[in-house]
Amino acid sequence: MQDDRTLSTARTLPFSPEAIYAAFASGSVLASWWGPDGFTNSFDTFDFVPGGKWLFTMHGPDGKNYANTSYFAALEPAVRIVIRHDCAPYFTLTVGLSPVEGGTLLTWEQAFDDAETAHAVKAIVGSANEQNLDRLTRALGRA
């Protein structure tokens, strides 16, 4: 944890910032990799513009469905994606993309609205975010 409410990870991916940004910008590509291992997604609304809504359901490997309401708070092509998760647990995800030798340094900062929630989900979210990045890497490798 970076502070009492922000969970962070970073990874260098062997892809350009443009390719990674495109994996967020395409609803069909994003649906193929978003979430931890075993999850699938159904997107109801995907408006990839600043302020655009993203309404979707994550289908868990346990058969449960998890409705999500988000919006794209800020989008800077090939630089930064800010997603506001507007249902419990409330958080803002900032994905940074910086070109480095051999690819892109991707930073993933999930700032929860309160420290209590951040600490309650820390054990689950940390490994889930790493799985999410693994899935992103595999999706980009297939492209």
BATINU-290800 format. One record per atom (N, C-alpha, C): residue number from 1; x, y, z; atom name. Coordinates in steps of 0.1 Angstrom, whole numbers, plus 2048, in hexadecimal, padded with zeros to 3 digits. Each point is the difference from the previous one (the first is absolute). Example, Ala and Ser with C-alpha at 12.3 -4.5 7.8 and 13.67 -1.06 7.14 Angstrom:
REM residues 2
+-----+-----+-----+-----+----+
|   i |  px |  py |  pz | at |
+-----+-----+-----+-----+----+
|   1 | 884 | 7C7 | 84E |  N |
|   1 | 7F7 | 80C | 800 | CA |
|   1 | 809 | 80C | 800 |  C |
|   2 | 7FC | 80B | 7F9 |  N |
|   2 | 809 | 80B | 800 | CA |
|   2 | 7F8 | 80B | 808 |  C |
+-----+-----+-----+-----+----+
***
This chain:
REM residues 143
+-----+-----+-----+-----+----+
|   i |  px |  py |  pz | at |
+-----+-----+-----+-----+----+
|   1 | 808 | 7F4 | 800 |  N |
|   1 | 7F8 | 80C | 800 | CA |
|   1 | 809 | 80C | 800 |  C |
|   2 | 7FC | 80A | 7F8 |  N |
|   2 | 807 | 80C | 7FF | CA |
|   2 | 7FD | 809 | 80C |  C |
|   3 | 7F4 | 801 | 804 |  N |
|   3 | 7FB | 807 | 80C | CA |
|   3 | 7F5 | 7F8 | 806 |  C |
|   4 | 7F8 | 805 | 809 |  N |
|   4 | 7F7 | 7F8 | 807 | CA |
|   4 | 7F3 | 7FC | 7F7 |  C |
|   5 | 800 | 805 | 7F4 |  N |
|   5 | 7F4 | 7FD | 7F7 | CA |
|   5 | 803 | 7FD | 7F2 |  C |
|   6 | 80D | 800 | 7FC |  N |
|   6 | 804 | 7FD | 7F2 | CA |
|   6 | 808 | 7F4 | 7FE |  C |
|   7 | 7FB | 7F7 | 7F8 |  N |
|   7 | 807 | 7F4 | 7FC | CA |
|   7 | 807 | 802 | 7F3 |  C |
|   8 | 80C | 7FD | 7FE |  N |
|   8 | 808 | 802 | 7F4 | CA |
|   8 | 808 | 7F4 | 7FC |  C |
|   9 | 801 | 800 | 7F3 |  N |
|   9 | 809 | 7F6 | 7FA | CA |
|   9 | 806 | 806 | 7F3 |  C |
|  10 | 80B | 7FB | 7FB |  N |
|  10 | 806 | 805 | 7F4 | CA |
|  10 | 807 | 7F4 | 7F9 |  C |
|  11 | 800 | 801 | 7F3 |  N |
|  11 | 805 | 7F5 | 7F8 | CA |
|  11 | 805 | 805 | 7F3 |  C |
|  12 | 80B | 7FC | 7FB |  N |
|  12 | 804 | 803 | 7F2 | CA |
|  12 | 7FB | 7F5 | 7F7 |  C |
|  13 | 7F8 | 805 | 7F6 |  N |
|  13 | 7FA | 7F7 | 7F6 | CA |
|  13 | 807 | 802 | 7F3 |  C |
|  14 | 803 | 7F5 | 7F8 |  N |
|  14 | 807 | 801 | 7F4 | CA |
|  14 | 7F7 | 805 | 7F4 |  C |
|  15 | 7F9 | 80A | 802 |  N |
|  15 | 7F7 | 806 | 7F6 | CA |
|  15 | 800 | 80F | 801 |  C |
|  16 | 7FD | 806 | 7F5 |  N |
|  16 | 800 | 80F | 800 | CA |
|  16 | 7F5 | 806 | 809 |  C |
|  17 | 801 | 80C | 804 |  N |
|  17 | 7F5 | 807 | 807 | CA |
|  17 | 7F3 | 800 | 7F8 |  C |
|  18 | 802 | 802 | 7F3 |  N |
|  18 | 7F4 | 801 | 7F7 | CA |
|  18 | 7F9 | 7F2 | 7FF |  C |
|  19 | 807 | 7F5 | 800 |  N |
|  19 | 7FA | 7F3 | 800 | CA |
|  19 | 7F8 | 7FD | 80D |  C |
|  20 | 806 | 804 | 80B |  N |
|  20 | 7FA | 7FE | 80D | CA |
|  20 | 7F4 | 809 | 801 |  C |
|  21 | 801 | 80C | 7FC |  N |
|  21 | 7F4 | 809 | 801 | CA |
|  21 | 7F5 | 7FA | 7F7 |  C |
|  22 | 803 | 7FB | 7F5 |  N |
|  22 | 7F6 | 7FA | 7F7 | CA |
|  22 | 7F9 | 7F4 | 806 |  C |
|  23 | 807 | 7F9 | 809 |  N |
|  23 | 7FA | 7F5 | 807 | CA |
|  23 | 7F6 | 804 | 80A |  C |
|  24 | 800 | 80D | 804 |  N |
|  24 | 7F6 | 806 | 809 | CA |
|  24 | 7F5 | 806 | 7F7 |  C |
|  25 | 804 | 806 | 7F5 |  N |
|  25 | 7F6 | 807 | 7F8 | CA |
|  25 | 7F6 | 7F8 | 7F8 |  C |
|  26 | 804 | 7F3 | 7FD |  N |
|  26 | 7F7 | 7F7 | 7F9 | CA |
|  26 | 7F8 | 7F8 | 80A |  C |
|  27 | 7F3 | 802 | 800 |  N |
|  27 | 7F7 | 7F8 | 809 | CA |
|  27 | 802 | 7F1 | 7FF |  C |
|  28 | 801 | 7FB | 7F4 |  N |
|  28 | 801 | 7F2 | 7FE | CA |
|  28 | 80D | 7FA | 805 |  C |
|  29 | 80B | 808 | 7FE |  N |
|  29 | 80D | 7FC | 805 | CA |
|  29 | 800 | 801 | 80F |  C |
|  30 | 7FB | 80B | 806 |  N |
|  30 | 800 | 802 | 80E | CA |
|  30 | 7F8 | 7F5 | 807 |  C |
|  31 | 7F4 | 7FC | 7FA |  N |
|  31 | 7F8 | 7F6 | 806 | CA |
|  31 | 807 | 7F2 | 800 |  C |
|  32 | 80A | 7FE | 7F7 |  N |
|  32 | 807 | 7F3 | 800 | CA |
|  32 | 80A | 7FF | 80B |  C |
|  33 | 805 | 80B | 806 |  N |
|  33 | 80A | 7FF | 80A | CA |
|  33 | 7FD | 806 | 80D |  C |
|  34 | 7F6 | 808 | 802 |  N |
|  34 | 7FD | 807 | 80C | CA |
|  34 | 7FC | 7F7 | 80B |  C |
|  35 | 807 | 802 | 80B |  N |
|  35 | 7FD | 7F8 | 80D | CA |
|  35 | 809 | 7F5 | 802 |  C |
|  36 | 7FF | 7FB | 80C |  N |
|  36 | 809 | 7F5 | 804 | CA |
|  36 | 7FD | 7F3 | 7F8 |  C |
|  37 | 809 | 7F6 | 802 |  N |
|  37 | 7FF | 7F3 | 7FA | CA |
|  37 | 7F2 | 7FA | 802 |  C |
|  38 | 7FA | 7FA | 7F6 |  N |
|  38 | 7F4 | 7F9 | 801 | CA |
|  38 | 7F3 | 809 | 7FE |  C |
|  39 | 802 | 80D | 7FF |  N |
|  39 | 7F5 | 809 | 7FE | CA |
|  39 | 7FE | 803 | 7F1 |  C |
|  40 | 7F3 | 802 | 7FD |  N |
|  40 | 7FC | 805 | 7F2 | CA |
|  40 | 7F8 | 80C | 802 |  C |
|  41 | 7FD | 807 | 7F5 |  N |
|  41 | 7F9 | 80D | 801 | CA |
|  41 | 7F5 | 801 | 7F6 |  C |
|  42 | 7F6 | 807 | 803 |  N |
|  42 | 7F5 | 804 | 7F7 | CA |
|  42 | 7FF | 80F | 801 |  C |
|  43 | 803 | 808 | 7F5 |  N |
|  43 | 7FF | 80E | 801 | CA |
|  43 | 7F2 | 804 | 7FB |  C |
|  44 | 7FA | 809 | 808 |  N |
|  44 | 7F3 | 805 | 7FC | CA |
|  44 | 801 | 80E | 7FA |  C |
|  45 | 809 | 808 | 805 |  N |
|  45 | 804 | 80D | 7FB | CA |
|  45 | 80F | 802 | 801 |  C |
|  46 | 806 | 804 | 7F5 |  N |
|  46 | 80E | 802 | 7FF | CA |
|  46 | 802 | 80D | 7F7 |  C |
|  47 | 801 | 80B | 807 |  N |
|  47 | 802 | 80D | 7F9 | CA |
|  47 | 80E | 805 | 803 |  C |
|  48 | 80A | 7FC | 7F9 |  N |
|  48 | 80E | 804 | 803 | CA |
|  48 | 803 | 80E | 7FB |  C |
|  49 | 7FB | 809 | 808 |  N |
|  49 | 803 | 80F | 7FE | CA |
|  49 | 800 | 805 | 80E |  C |
|  50 | 807 | 80C | 802 |  N |
|  50 | 800 | 806 | 80D | CA |
|  50 | 7F2 | 802 | 805 |  C |
|  51 | 7FD | 7FB | 80C |  N |
|  51 | 7F3 | 801 | 806 | CA |
|  51 | 7F6 | 7F5 | 7FB |  C |
|  52 | 805 | 7F8 | 7F7 |  N |
|  52 | 7F7 | 7F5 | 7FB | CA |
|  52 | 7FE | 7F5 | 80A |  C |
|  53 | 7F4 | 7FA | 7FF |  N |
|  53 | 7FC | 7F5 | 809 | CA |
|  53 | 805 | 7F3 | 7FB |  C |
|  54 | 803 | 7F8 | 80A |  N |
|  54 | 804 | 7F2 | 7FE | CA |
|  54 | 7F8 | 7F7 | 80A |  C |
|  55 | 7F5 | 7FA | 7FB |  N |
|  55 | 7F8 | 7F7 | 808 | CA |
|  55 | 802 | 7F2 | 7FC |  C |
|  56 | 803 | 7F7 | 809 |  N |
|  56 | 803 | 7F3 | 7FC | CA |
|  56 | 7FE | 7F6 | 80C |  C |
|  57 | 7FF | 7F3 | 7FD |  N |
|  57 | 7FF | 7F6 | 80A | CA |
|  57 | 80C | 7F7 | 7FE |  C |
|  58 | 806 | 7FD | 80C |  N |
|  58 | 80B | 7F6 | 800 | CA |
|  58 | 7F9 | 7F3 | 805 |  C |
|  59 | 803 | 7F6 | 7F9 |  N |
|  59 | 7FB | 7F2 | 803 | CA |
|  59 | 80B | 7F8 | 806 |  C |
|  60 | 7FF | 7FD | 80D |  N |
|  60 | 80A | 7F9 | 807 | CA |
|  60 | 801 | 7F1 | 7FD |  C |
|  61 | 80B | 7FA | 803 |  N |
|  61 | 801 | 7F2 | 7FE | CA |
|  61 | 7F7 | 7F8 | 809 |  C |
|  62 | 7FB | 806 | 80A |  N |
|  62 | 7F7 | 7FA | 80A | CA |
|  62 | 7F1 | 801 | 7FB |  C |
|  63 | 7FE | 806 | 7F4 |  N |
|  63 | 7F3 | 801 | 7FB | CA |
|  63 | 7F9 | 80D | 805 |  C |
|  64 | 806 | 808 | 808 |  N |
|  64 | 7FA | 80C | 805 | CA |
|  64 | 802 | 80B | 7F6 |  C |
|  65 | 7F7 | 80A | 7FF |  N |
|  65 | 801 | 80B | 7F8 | CA |
|  65 | 802 | 80D | 808 |  C |
|  66 | 809 | 809 | 7FB |  N |
|  66 | 804 | 80C | 808 | CA |
|  66 | 7FE | 80C | 7F6 |  C |
|  67 | 7F5 | 807 | 803 |  N |
|  67 | 7FD | 80C | 7F8 | CA |
|  67 | 80A | 80B | 804 |  C |
|  68 | 805 | 807 | 7F5 |  N |
|  68 | 809 | 80B | 802 | CA |
|  68 | 7FB | 80D | 7F9 |  C |
|  69 | 802 | 80B | 806 |  N |
|  69 | 7FD | 80D | 7FB | CA |
|  69 | 80C | 808 | 800 |  C |
|  70 | 805 | 805 | 7F5 |  N |
|  70 | 80C | 808 | 800 | CA |
|  70 | 7FF | 80B | 7F5 |  C |
|  71 | 809 | 809 | 800 |  N |
|  71 | 801 | 80A | 7F5 | CA |
|  71 | 80E | 803 | 7FE |  C |
|  72 | 803 | 805 | 7F4 |  N |
|  72 | 80E | 803 | 7FD | CA |
|  72 | 802 | 80F | 804 |  C |
|  73 | 807 | 802 | 80B |  N |
|  73 | 802 | 80D | 805 | CA |
|  73 | 80A | 809 | 7F8 |  C |
|  74 | 80A | 7F9 | 7FA |  N |
|  74 | 80A | 807 | 7F8 | CA |
|  74 | 806 | 7F6 | 7F7 |  C |
|  75 | 803 | 804 | 7F3 |  N |
|  75 | 806 | 7F8 | 7F6 | CA |
|  75 | 80A | 808 | 7F9 |  C |
|  76 | 80D | 7FC | 800 |  N |
|  76 | 80A | 806 | 7F9 | CA |
|  76 | 807 | 7F5 | 7F7 |  C |
|  77 | 7FD | 800 | 7F3 |  N |
|  77 | 804 | 7F5 | 7F8 | CA |
|  77 | 80F | 7FC | 802 |  C |
|  78 | 803 | 7F4 | 802 |  N |
|  78 | 80D | 7FA | 802 | CA |
|  78 | 808 | 806 | 80C |  C |
|  79 | 7F8 | 807 | 809 |  N |
|  79 | 807 | 806 | 80C | CA |
|  79 | 7F9 | 7FC | 80D |  C |
|  80 | 7F3 | 801 | 800 |  N |
|  80 | 7F9 | 7FE | 80D | CA |
|  80 | 7F1 | 7FD | 7FE |  C |
|  81 | 7FB | 7F7 | 809 |  N |
|  81 | 7F2 | 7FD | 800 | CA |
|  81 | 7FC | 801 | 80F |  C |
|  82 | 7F5 | 808 | 802 |  N |
|  82 | 7FB | 801 | 80E | CA |
|  82 | 7F1 | 7FB | 800 |  C |
|  83 | 7FE | 7F6 | 808 |  N |
|  83 | 7F3 | 7FA | 800 | CA |
|  83 | 7FA | 801 | 80E |  C |
|  84 | 7F4 | 806 | 801 |  N |
|  84 | 7FA | 801 | 80D | CA |
|  84 | 7F6 | 7F5 | 802 |  C |
|  85 | 802 | 7F7 | 80A |  N |
|  85 | 7F7 | 7F5 | 803 | CA |
|  85 | 7F5 | 806 | 809 |  C |
|  86 | 7F4 | 802 | 7FB |  N |
|  86 | 7F6 | 808 | 806 | CA |
|  86 | 7F5 | 7F7 | 807 |  C |
|  87 | 805 | 7F5 | 806 |  N |
|  87 | 7F8 | 7F7 | 808 | CA |
|  87 | 809 | 7FA | 80A |  C |
|  88 | 7FB | 7FA | 80A |  N |
|  88 | 808 | 7FA | 80A | CA |
|  88 | 808 | 7F4 | 7FB |  C |
|  89 | 80D | 800 | 803 |  N |
|  89 | 808 | 809 | 808 | CA |
|  89 | 804 | 80C | 7F7 |  C |
|  90 | 7FE | 80C | 806 |  N |
|  90 | 803 | 80C | 7F8 | CA |
|  90 | 80F | 803 | 7FF |  C |
|  91 | 805 | 802 | 7F4 |  N |
|  91 | 80E | 803 | 7FE | CA |
|  91 | 802 | 807 | 7F3 |  C |
|  92 | 80C | 805 | 7FE |  N |
|  92 | 804 | 806 | 7F3 | CA |
|  92 | 80D | 7F9 | 7FC |  C |
|  93 | 800 | 7FA | 7F4 |  N |
|  93 | 80B | 7F9 | 7FB | CA |
|  93 | 807 | 809 | 7F6 |  C |
|  94 | 80D | 802 | 802 |  N |
|  94 | 808 | 808 | 7F6 | CA |
|  94 | 80B | 7F6 | 7FB |  C |
|  95 | 7FF | 7FF | 7F2 |  N |
|  95 | 80A | 7F8 | 7F9 | CA |
|  95 | 809 | 809 | 7F9 |  C |
|  96 | 80D | 800 | 803 |  N |
|  96 | 809 | 808 | 7F9 | CA |
|  96 | 808 | 7F7 | 7F6 |  C |
|  97 | 804 | 806 | 7F4 |  N |
|  97 | 807 | 7F9 | 7F6 | CA |
|  97 | 80C | 809 | 7FC |  C |
|  98 | 80C | 7FB | 803 |  N |
|  98 | 80D | 807 | 7FD | CA |
|  98 | 809 | 7F8 | 7F8 |  C |
|  99 | 804 | 805 | 7F4 |  N |
|  99 | 809 | 7F8 | 7F8 | CA |
|  99 | 80E | 7FE | 807 |  C |
| 100 | 804 | 7F4 | 7FF |  N |
| 100 | 80E | 7FD | 806 | CA |
| 100 | 806 | 7F6 | 7F6 |  C |
| 101 | 80D | 7FE | 802 |  N |
| 101 | 807 | 7F6 | 7F7 | CA |
| 101 | 7F9 | 7F3 | 801 |  C |
| 102 | 7FD | 7FA | 7F5 |  N |
| 102 | 7FA | 7F3 | 800 | CA |
| 102 | 7F1 | 800 | 801 |  C |
| 103 | 7F9 | 80C | 801 |  N |
| 103 | 7F2 | 800 | 801 | CA |
| 103 | 7FA | 80C | 807 |  C |
| 104 | 7F7 | 7FD | 80A |  N |
| 104 | 7F9 | 80A | 807 | CA |
| 104 | 800 | 7FD | 80F |  C |
| 105 | 803 | 80A | 808 |  N |
| 105 | 7FE | 7FE | 80E | CA |
| 105 | 7F1 | 804 | 803 |  C |
| 106 | 7F9 | 7F6 | 804 |  N |
| 106 | 7F2 | 802 | 804 | CA |
| 106 | 7FF | 801 | 80F |  C |
| 107 | 7FA | 80B | 805 |  N |
| 107 | 7FD | 802 | 80E | CA |
| 107 | 7F1 | 7FF | 802 |  C |
| 108 | 7FC | 7FA | 80B |  N |
| 108 | 7F2 | 7FD | 803 | CA |
| 108 | 7FE | 804 | 80F |  C |
| 109 | 7F9 | 80B | 801 |  N |
| 109 | 7FE | 806 | 80E | CA |
| 109 | 7F1 | 800 | 802 |  C |
| 110 | 7FC | 7F9 | 80A |  N |
| 110 | 7F2 | 7FE | 804 | CA |
| 110 | 7FE | 808 | 80D |  C |
| 111 | 7FA | 80C | 800 |  N |
| 111 | 7FE | 808 | 80C | CA |
| 111 | 7F1 | 7FE | 804 |  C |
| 112 | 7FF | 7FA | 80C |  N |
| 112 | 7F3 | 7FE | 805 | CA |
| 112 | 7FB | 80C | 808 |  C |
| 113 | 7F3 | 802 | 801 |  N |
| 113 | 7FB | 80C | 806 | CA |
| 113 | 803 | 801 | 80F |  C |
| 114 | 802 | 7F4 | 806 |  N |
| 114 | 803 | 800 | 80E | CA |
| 114 | 80A | 7F5 | 804 |  C |
| 115 | 808 | 803 | 80A |  N |
| 115 | 80B | 7F6 | 804 | CA |
| 115 | 7FA | 7F3 | 805 |  C |
| 116 | 7F4 | 800 | 806 |  N |
| 116 | 7FA | 7F4 | 805 | CA |
| 116 | 7FD | 7F6 | 7F5 |  C |
| 117 | 7FB | 805 | 7F5 |  N |
| 117 | 7FD | 7F8 | 7F5 | CA |
| 117 | 80D | 7FA | 7FA |  C |
| 118 | 80A | 809 | 7FE |  N |
| 118 | 80C | 7FC | 7FA | CA |
| 118 | 807 | 7F5 | 808 |  C |
| 119 | 800 | 801 | 80D |  N |
| 119 | 806 | 7F5 | 808 | CA |
| 119 | 7F8 | 7F4 | 800 |  C |
| 120 | 7F2 | 801 | 7FF |  N |
| 120 | 7F8 | 7F4 | 800 | CA |
| 120 | 801 | 7F8 | 7F3 |  C |
| 121 | 803 | 807 | 7F5 |  N |
| 121 | 802 | 7F8 | 7F3 | CA |
| 121 | 80E | 7FE | 7FB |  C |
| 122 | 80A | 805 | 808 |  N |
| 122 | 80E | 800 | 7FC | CA |
| 122 | 804 | 7F2 | 7FC |  C |
| 123 | 7FD | 7F6 | 808 |  N |
| 123 | 805 | 7F2 | 7FD | CA |
| 123 | 7FB | 7FB | 7F3 |  C |
| 124 | 7F3 | 803 | 7FD |  N |
| 124 | 7FA | 7FB | 7F4 | CA |
| 124 | 804 | 808 | 7F4 |  C |
| 125 | 800 | 80D | 801 |  N |
| 125 | 802 | 809 | 7F5 | CA |
| 125 | 80F | 7FF | 7FB |  C |
| 126 | 809 | 7FF | 808 |  N |
| 126 | 80E | 7FF | 7FC | CA |
| 126 | 803 | 7F5 | 7F6 |  C |
| 127 | 7FB | 7F4 | 803 |  N |
| 127 | 802 | 7F5 | 7F7 | CA |
| 127 | 7F7 | 801 | 7F4 |  C |
| 128 | 7F4 | 805 | 802 |  N |
| 128 | 7F7 | 802 | 7F5 | CA |
| 128 | 805 | 809 | 7F5 |  C |
| 129 | 806 | 80B | 805 |  N |
| 129 | 806 | 80A | 7F7 | CA |
| 129 | 80C | 7FA | 7F8 |  C |
| 130 | 808 | 7F8 | 806 |  N |
| 130 | 80B | 7F9 | 7FA | CA |
| 130 | 7FA | 7F6 | 7F5 |  C |
| 131 | 7F6 | 7F9 | 803 |  N |
| 131 | 7F9 | 7F7 | 7F7 | CA |
| 131 | 7FB | 808 | 7F4 |  C |
| 132 | 7FA | 80B | 803 |  N |
| 132 | 7FB | 809 | 7F5 | CA |
| 132 | 80B | 804 | 7F7 |  C |
| 133 | 80B | 804 | 805 |  N |
| 133 | 80C | 803 | 7F7 | CA |
| 133 | 805 | 7F4 | 7F8 |  C |
| 134 | 800 | 7F5 | 807 |  N |
| 134 | 804 | 7F4 | 7F8 | CA |
| 134 | 7F6 | 7FD | 7F4 |  C |
| 135 | 7F3 | 802 | 803 |  N |
| 135 | 7F7 | 7FE | 7F5 | CA |
| 135 | 801 | 80B | 7F5 |  C |
| 136 | 803 | 80C | 804 |  N |
| 136 | 803 | 80A | 7F6 | CA |
| 136 | 80C | 7FD | 7F7 |  C |
| 137 | 80A | 7FB | 807 |  N |
| 137 | 80C | 7FC | 7F9 | CA |
| 137 | 7FD | 7F5 | 7F6 |  C |
| 138 | 7F9 | 7F6 | 804 |  N |
| 138 | 7FC | 7F5 | 7F7 | CA |
| 138 | 7F7 | 805 | 7F4 |  C |
| 139 | 7F7 | 809 | 803 |  N |
| 139 | 7F7 | 805 | 7F5 | CA |
| 139 | 809 | 808 | 7F6 |  C |
| 140 | 809 | 808 | 805 |  N |
| 140 | 808 | 807 | 7F7 | CA |
| 140 | 80A | 7F7 | 7F8 |  C |
| 141 | 804 | 7F5 | 806 |  N |
| 141 | 808 | 7F7 | 7F9 | CA |
| 141 | 7F9 | 7F9 | 7F4 |  C |
| 142 | 7F3 | 7FF | 802 |  N |
| 142 | 7F8 | 7F9 | 7F5 | CA |
| 142 | 7FD | 80A | 7F5 |  C |
| 143 | 801 | 80D | 802 |  N |
| 143 | 7FC | 80A | 7F6 | CA |
| 143 | 809 | 800 | 7F4 |  C |
+-----+-----+-----+-----+----+
***
